[in-house]
């Protein structure tokens, strides 16, 4: 091949590569970073992939999981190695496909699913979809999760090429988009979203009358798929209802989950029924009026739930194992530094 022929062949290849690099750079700039002042919860799903896959327990669900469950405290109190794969408004089918995705990397001894999400039978917004789906690594599970979640105005191609969705976001760019162009901070603590501020629980609207006493069929079908997937992989499925006071958890739904758990021999813990035993004080242990726990509340729940996981589900204490100690020492340091920083910021804000 002559030099001239090589040049003619190389020019379009180099030009094509340059165009691809420019487009990838634009995409990285324009796609939301979920850092700084943007909803940081959108960064948490992706953080899982950078962790050692040493988890005996995986928690799945919406904000009632990632704001109420503290894996570092489960480790400190009981030596339980766990991770929260939670996200804002995580839908039941998204939890199922996240479970599929997790099993590509590790096989935990138990999966804990928070049942509050079962009440939601339809996708509510693209923004919430993306806070779960964008962070997932590409696999058939992600493709199926997108297909199950997309609203009428969404398309698969915009998930594959986010630049098509966010190309007009240039007018909304902030300092964070440039600061976090090359890197992202780790904002969770093994999937837990920490808050140390306090806002006492107040009154809530009267619960609406149920149009049907049963949870939606499609969400229960995905719960059943989750149960079967766990069974086929030798994983124990545990159901929980976090001690969040709102949205309302109806007695009819609770009875349905109790019956389902009894039918298939699953454990179900409704922590709303045992807030006194847990020691929760909703004047001090919540940061948003009773919707979610703050750090003190999450620590109390970890102490209570950890005892159940050890005594009833025989989760091992890994604190004497070197492989786990190295990983969790890093997590503890990150946790303590984050807590101290939040406390200092809170004190500073109170003075102002």
RAQUI-V727592 format. One record per residue. OMEGA is omega in whole degrees, -180 to 180 (999 if undefined). D_CENTER is the distance of its C-alpha to the mean C-alpha in Angstrom with 2 decimals. Layout:
# RAQUI-V727592
<<OMEGA,D_CENTER> <OMEGA,D_CENTER>>
This chain:
# RAQUI-V727592
<<-178,55.11> <178,56.74> <-179,55.15> <178,55.37> <178,53.62> <-180,50.83> <179,50.44> <-180,50.31> <-176,47.61> <-175,45.54> <-180,45.58> <178,43.45> <179,41.05> <178,40.60> <179,40.39> <179,37.73> <179,35.66> <178,36.07> <179,34.92> <180,31.79> <179,31.06> <180,31.67> <178,29.40> <177,26.56> <177,27.19> <179,27.21> <-180,23.98> <180,22.28> <-170,23.88> <180,23.18> <180,19.56> <-176,17.36> <-176,16.20> <178,13.59> <176,15.66> <-175,18.30> <178,18.85> <-179,16.44> <-172,13.02> <179,11.37> <-179,7.78> <-180,8.60> <-166,9.18> <-178,6.13> <-178,5.64> <-177,9.34> <-178,9.76> <-172,9.34> <-179,12.60> <-179,14.63> <171,14.33> <-176,17.03> <-175,16.14> <-171,17.40> <175,14.94> <179,16.63> <172,13.67> <176,10.24> <179,8.11> <176,6.60> <-175,6.35> <-177,6.29> <177,7.29> <176,9.55> <-171,7.32> <176,5.72> <-177,9.21> <-176,11.28> <-179,10.66> <180,12.22> <-180,12.58> <178,15.45> <173,17.34> <177,17.00> <-177,18.50> <-176,21.16> <-170,22.25> <-177,22.19> <179,21.48> <178,18.44> <-173,16.38> <178,12.72> <179,9.22> <173,5.80> <-179,3.82> <179,1.49> <-176,3.26> <177,6.89> <-180,9.17> <-178,7.40> <-173,10.76> <180,12.14> <175,13.41> <176,10.28> <180,8.93> <-178,12.41> <172,12.52> <175,9.40> <175,11.44> <-178,14.45> <-179,13.06> <-178,12.18> <172,15.70> <-173,17.21> <-177,16.56> <177,16.88> <180,17.80> <176,16.39> <-178,18.73> <172,16.37> <179,13.21> <-179,12.20> <178,11.17> <-167,11.20> <-178,14.04> <-177,13.88> <-178,12.39> <-178,15.62> <-174,17.67> <-174,16.54> <-180,18.67> <174,18.64> <-176,16.65> <179,16.95> <176,16.71> <-178,16.45> <178,14.68> <177,11.59> <-175,12.06> <179,12.24> <173,9.13> <-167,7.43> <-177,10.66> <-178,12.29> <179,10.14> <174,10.81> <-178,14.04> <178,16.98> <176,18.04> <179,19.40> <178,16.04> <179,14.78> <-179,18.14> <178,17.98> <178,14.55> <-179,16.13> <-179,19.30> <-171,17.83> <-170,15.95> <171,18.61> <-176,20.65> <-176,24.38> <-178,24.32> <178,21.89> <-179,23.08> <-176,21.95> <179,24.09> <172,22.23> <178,18.98> <179,21.17> <-177,22.98> <178,20.93> <180,24.18> <-180,25.64> <-171,23.10> <-176,23.16> <-178,26.77> <-176,27.98> <-177,25.49> <-179,28.10> <-179,29.44> <-177,26.13> <179,25.60> <178,25.16> <-178,25.80> <-179,22.14> <179,22.48> <180,25.28> <-175,24.05> <179,20.87> <-176,22.72> <-178,23.05> <176,20.21> <174,16.86> <171,16.28> <-171,13.62> <179,12.05> <179,9.63> <-171,11.24> <178,9.88> <-180,6.28> <179,8.03> <-172,9.13> <171,12.85> <-180,15.51> <180,19.10> <-174,20.94> <169,22.40> <-174,23.11> <178,24.68> <177,23.90> <179,26.46> <-180,27.56> <177,25.63> <175,27.08> <-179,28.76> <179,26.64> <178,27.90> <-179,29.85> <175,28.08> <176,29.61> <-179,28.77> <-175,28.07> <172,25.79> <-176,22.19> <-178,22.15> <-175,23.46> <179,21.07> <177,17.93> <176,19.96> <178,20.97> <173,17.47> <180,17.02> <176,20.32> <178,19.33> <179,16.41> <-178,19.08> <179,21.54> <177,19.34> <-179,18.59> <-178,22.31> <-179,23.48> <178,21.60> <-179,22.67> <177,19.30> <176,19.40> <179,17.18> <179,16.71> <178,15.98> <168,15.20> <-178,15.52> <-178,14.21> <176,17.16> <-174,16.36> <-178,19.72> <3,18.84> <-174,18.40> <174,21.02> <-171,20.49> <178,23.80> <179,26.04> <178,26.61> <-179,22.97> <179,22.90> <180,26.12> <179,24.86> <176,21.89> <180,24.38> <179,26.77> <-179,24.28> <179,23.28> <-179,27.00> <-174,27.95> <176,25.82> <179,26.00> <172,22.39> <176,21.50> <-180,20.13> <174,19.56> <-175,19.78> <172,19.38> <-178,21.02> <-173,24.17> <-179,24.29> <177,23.37> <178,26.88> <178,26.52> <-178,23.28> <-179,25.25> <176,23.02> <-174,24.98> <170,23.55> <-176,25.98> <-169,24.43> <177,20.97> <-179,19.09> <-175,18.75> <174,18.78> <175,21.36> <179,19.61> <-179,16.48> <179,14.27> <168,15.48> <-174,16.49> <-179,16.90> <177,19.99> <180,18.48> <178,15.46> <177,18.16> <179,20.25> <178,17.64> <180,16.97> <-178,20.75> <-176,21.22> <179,18.51> <178,19.28> <178,22.87> <-178,22.11> <179,20.13> <-172,23.14> <-176,25.98> <-175,25.02> <170,22.80> <175,24.50> <-176,21.63> <173,23.49> <-175,24.01> <-172,23.43> <179,24.81> <-176,28.10> <-172,26.85> <-178,27.28> <-179,24.57> <-178,21.89> <-179,23.68> <180,23.59> <-175,19.84> <173,19.14> <176,21.95> <180,20.18> <180,16.96> <179,19.29> <178,21.16> <-180,18.21> <-178,17.10> <178,20.73> <179,21.39> <178,18.43> <-179,19.52> <179,23.11> <180,22.48> <179,20.73> <179,23.61> <178,26.17> <179,24.80> <179,24.84> <180,28.42> <-180,29.47> <179,28.28> <179,30.04> <-180,33.24> <999,33.13>>
